[in-house]
Amino acid sequence: MRAETAVMVEGLTKSFSRGPSLIEVLKGIDLEARDGEGIAIIGASGSGKSTLLHLLGGLERPDGGKILFGGDDICVMNDRSVATFRNTRIGFVFQFHFLLPEFTALENVMVPALIHAKKNDGIRQRAVSLLETVGLRERLEHKPGELSGGEQQRVAIARALMMSPRVLLADEPTGDLDPMTGSRVIDLLSELKESLGVTMIVATHNTELARAMDRILVLKGGHLEPQKI
């Protein structure tokens, strides 16, 4: 049985003004990601990988096209609806973890649920469970400054999963880590994709991470092209 479509992108375009010039970054991107599928987006620096992920996550607005999660097109939603959709349906992992320094690991993971004003019942328990899943059971009460770079990124991954998103977007998730720590994060992402069945779309320069996904797409000249793994 063929998996259902988690994300469908049709004719996505995005340009930026640079002085008197208009730079076309994305020139009609089409993409389909199915439930549980892992897709790596690779390409040269400045090719638009981060821009594409930011559009998929509703952090930026496209000039044209559609971004469909199920039957919901986030391109036609107002800012408030996009923010709510992003918080409840999409997980995002950045190169830099962006953890709140005054909060513990546990509190950082709980933040998305608290923002969404869900009842406190079960929030702490789920956050603890996620931190256990990413191997940080003994670090619940540690603040970011007391954690290694790899541990901080694991907290960020747990936070991204707090709302049980259907899709996880990761923008250079190993880019700020040393090779050994990066490999551990890659192993974790691979395990989570298999165990949770979450769809993953990652933008990366890391060949090891790209090969851990099911498909590799190259962003070049504003278009996506398939590449053999």
C-alpha positions as CSV (number, residue, x, y, z in Angstrom):
1,M,0.0,0.0,0.0
2,R,1.4,3.4,-1.0
3,A,1.8,5.8,1.9
4,E,-0.3,9.0,2.0
5,T,1.1,12.3,1.0
6,A,2.3,14.3,4.0
7,V,3.4,17.5,2.0
8,M,2.7,18.6,-1.5
9,V,4.4,21.6,-3.0
10,E,3.3,23.0,-6.3
11,G,4.9,25.7,-8.3
12,L,6.7,27.4,-5.4
13,T,8.5,30.6,-6.2
14,K,10.5,33.1,-4.1
15,S,12.5,36.1,-5.0
16,F,14.5,38.6,-3.0
17,S,15.4,42.2,-3.8
18,R,19.1,43.0,-3.7
19,G,19.6,46.7,-4.5
20,P,18.0,47.4,-7.9
21,S,18.1,43.6,-8.8
22,L,15.5,40.9,-8.1
23,I,17.1,37.6,-7.3
24,E,15.0,34.5,-8.1
25,V,15.9,31.9,-5.6
26,L,13.1,29.3,-6.2
27,K,11.7,29.1,-9.7
28,G,8.7,26.8,-9.5
29,I,9.5,24.0,-7.0
30,D,7.4,20.9,-7.1
31,L,7.8,18.3,-4.3
32,E,5.8,15.5,-2.8
33,A,6.8,13.9,0.5
34,R,4.9,10.9,1.8
35,D,4.2,9.7,5.3
36,G,7.4,8.4,7.0
37,E,9.6,9.4,4.1
38,G,13.0,11.0,4.6
39,I,14.1,13.6,2.0
40,A,17.5,15.3,1.9
41,I,17.8,18.7,0.1
42,I,21.4,19.4,-0.9
43,G,23.0,22.1,-2.9
44,A,25.6,24.8,-2.9
45,S,25.6,27.6,-0.3
46,G,23.1,30.2,-1.3
47,S,21.1,27.9,-3.5
48,G,18.0,28.4,-1.4
49,K,17.9,25.3,0.8
50,S,17.1,27.2,4.0
51,T,14.7,29.4,2.1
52,L,12.8,26.4,1.0
53,L,12.6,24.9,4.5
54,H,11.5,28.3,5.9
55,L,8.7,28.4,3.3
56,L,7.6,24.8,4.1
57,G,7.6,25.7,7.8
58,G,5.6,28.9,7.3
59,L,8.4,31.1,8.6
60,E,8.5,33.0,5.3
61,R,5.9,33.6,2.6
62,P,6.4,32.5,-1.0
63,D,5.7,34.7,-4.0
64,G,3.6,32.1,-5.6
65,G,2.6,28.4,-5.5
66,K,1.0,26.1,-2.9
67,I,2.3,24.3,0.2
68,L,-0.3,21.6,1.1
69,F,-0.3,19.6,4.3
70,G,-3.1,17.2,3.7
71,G,-5.7,19.5,2.3
72,D,-4.5,22.7,4.1
73,D,-2.6,25.3,2.0
74,I,-0.5,27.3,4.5
75,C,0.1,29.9,1.7
76,V,-3.5,31.2,2.0
77,M,-3.6,31.3,5.8
78,N,-3.3,34.5,7.8
79,D,-0.2,34.9,10.0
80,R,-2.0,33.8,13.2
81,S,-3.3,30.7,11.5
82,V,0.1,29.8,10.1
83,A,1.7,30.2,13.5
84,T,-0.9,27.9,15.1
85,F,-0.5,25.4,12.3
86,R,3.3,25.5,12.5
87,N,3.2,25.0,16.3
88,T,0.8,22.0,16.2
89,R,1.6,20.2,12.9
90,I,5.2,20.9,12.0
91,G,8.4,20.3,14.0
92,F,11.5,22.4,13.1
93,V,15.1,21.8,14.0
94,F,17.6,24.5,13.2
95,Q,21.4,24.5,12.9
96,F,21.6,26.4,16.1
97,H,19.3,25.0,18.8
98,F,17.7,28.3,20.0
99,L,17.0,26.9,23.5
100,L,15.9,29.3,26.2
101,P,19.0,29.6,28.4
102,E,17.1,30.2,31.6
103,F,15.0,27.1,31.2
104,T,15.9,23.5,31.9
105,A,16.0,20.8,29.2
106,L,12.6,19.6,30.4
107,E,11.1,23.1,30.4
108,N,12.5,23.8,26.9
109,V,10.8,20.7,25.5
110,M,7.5,21.6,27.2
111,V,7.4,25.1,25.7
112,P,5.5,24.3,22.4
113,A,2.6,22.7,24.4
114,L,2.5,25.5,26.9
115,I,2.4,28.1,24.1
116,H,-0.5,26.2,22.5
117,A,-2.3,26.5,25.9
118,K,-2.9,22.8,26.2
119,K,-3.9,21.5,29.6
120,N,-0.9,20.8,31.8
121,D,-2.1,17.2,32.2
122,G,0.4,14.9,30.5
123,I,2.7,17.7,29.2
124,R,5.5,17.0,31.6
125,Q,5.2,13.3,31.2
126,R,5.4,13.5,27.4
127,A,8.4,15.9,27.7
128,V,10.2,13.4,30.0
129,S,9.4,10.6,27.6
130,L,10.8,12.5,24.6
131,L,14.0,13.3,26.5
132,E,14.3,9.7,27.4
133,T,13.9,8.8,23.8
134,V,16.7,11.1,22.7
135,G,19.0,9.7,25.5
136,L,18.8,12.5,28.0
137,R,17.0,11.0,30.9
138,E,19.8,12.1,33.3
139,R,19.8,15.7,31.9
140,L,16.1,16.8,32.6
141,E,17.0,19.5,35.1
142,H,20.2,20.8,33.3
143,K,20.1,24.2,31.6
144,P,21.5,24.6,28.1
145,G,24.8,26.0,29.4
146,E,25.3,22.8,31.3
147,L,24.9,20.6,28.2
148,S,27.2,19.8,25.3
149,G,26.4,20.9,21.8
150,G,25.1,17.5,20.9
151,E,23.0,17.3,24.0
152,Q,21.5,20.7,23.2
153,Q,20.6,19.6,19.7
154,R,19.0,16.5,21.1
155,V,16.8,18.7,23.4
156,A,15.9,20.8,20.3
157,I,14.9,17.6,18.5
158,A,12.7,16.5,21.5
159,R,11.2,20.0,21.5
160,A,10.4,19.7,17.8
161,L,8.5,16.4,18.5
162,M,6.6,17.7,21.5
163,M,3.3,18.3,19.5
164,S,3.6,15.0,17.6
165,P,4.1,16.7,14.2
166,R,3.4,14.8,11.0
167,V,6.4,16.5,9.4
168,L,9.8,17.3,10.8
169,L,11.9,20.0,9.0
170,A,15.6,20.2,9.8
171,D,17.9,22.9,8.5
172,E,21.5,21.9,8.8
173,P,20.9,20.0,12.1
174,T,24.6,18.8,12.2
175,G,26.1,22.0,10.9
176,D,27.3,23.3,14.2
177,L,28.5,19.9,15.6
178,D,31.8,18.1,15.3
179,P,31.8,15.0,13.1
180,M,31.4,12.4,15.9
181,T,28.6,14.3,17.6
182,G,27.0,14.9,14.2
183,S,27.0,11.2,13.5
184,R,25.2,10.5,16.7
185,V,22.5,13.1,15.8
186,I,22.2,11.5,12.3
187,D,21.7,8.1,14.0
188,L,19.1,9.6,16.2
189,L,17.2,11.2,13.4
190,S,17.2,7.9,11.4
191,E,15.9,6.0,14.4
192,L,13.1,8.5,15.0
193,K,12.0,8.5,11.4
194,E,11.7,4.7,11.6
195,S,10.1,4.5,15.1
196,L,7.7,7.4,14.9
197,G,6.9,7.3,11.1
198,V,7.4,11.0,10.9
199,T,8.2,12.6,7.5
200,M,11.6,14.3,7.5
201,I,12.8,17.0,5.1
202,V,16.4,18.0,5.9
203,A,18.5,20.7,4.2
204,T,22.2,19.7,4.6
205,H,25.7,19.8,3.4
206,N,26.4,16.6,5.3
207,T,26.8,13.6,3.0
208,E,26.3,11.1,5.8
209,L,23.0,12.7,6.8
210,A,21.8,13.0,3.2
211,R,22.5,9.2,2.6
212,A,20.5,8.4,5.8
213,M,17.4,9.7,4.1
214,D,15.2,7.8,1.5
215,R,15.7,10.3,-1.3
216,I,18.3,13.0,-2.1
217,L,17.2,16.1,-4.1
218,V,19.6,18.7,-5.4
219,L,18.5,22.4,-5.4
220,K,20.2,24.0,-8.3
221,G,19.2,27.0,-10.4
222,G,16.0,27.4,-8.5
223,H,14.8,23.8,-9.2
224,L,14.9,20.4,-7.5
225,E,16.6,17.5,-9.3
226,P,16.8,13.9,-8.0
227,Q,20.2,12.4,-7.2
228,K,21.1,8.8,-6.6
229,I,21.9,7.8,-3.1
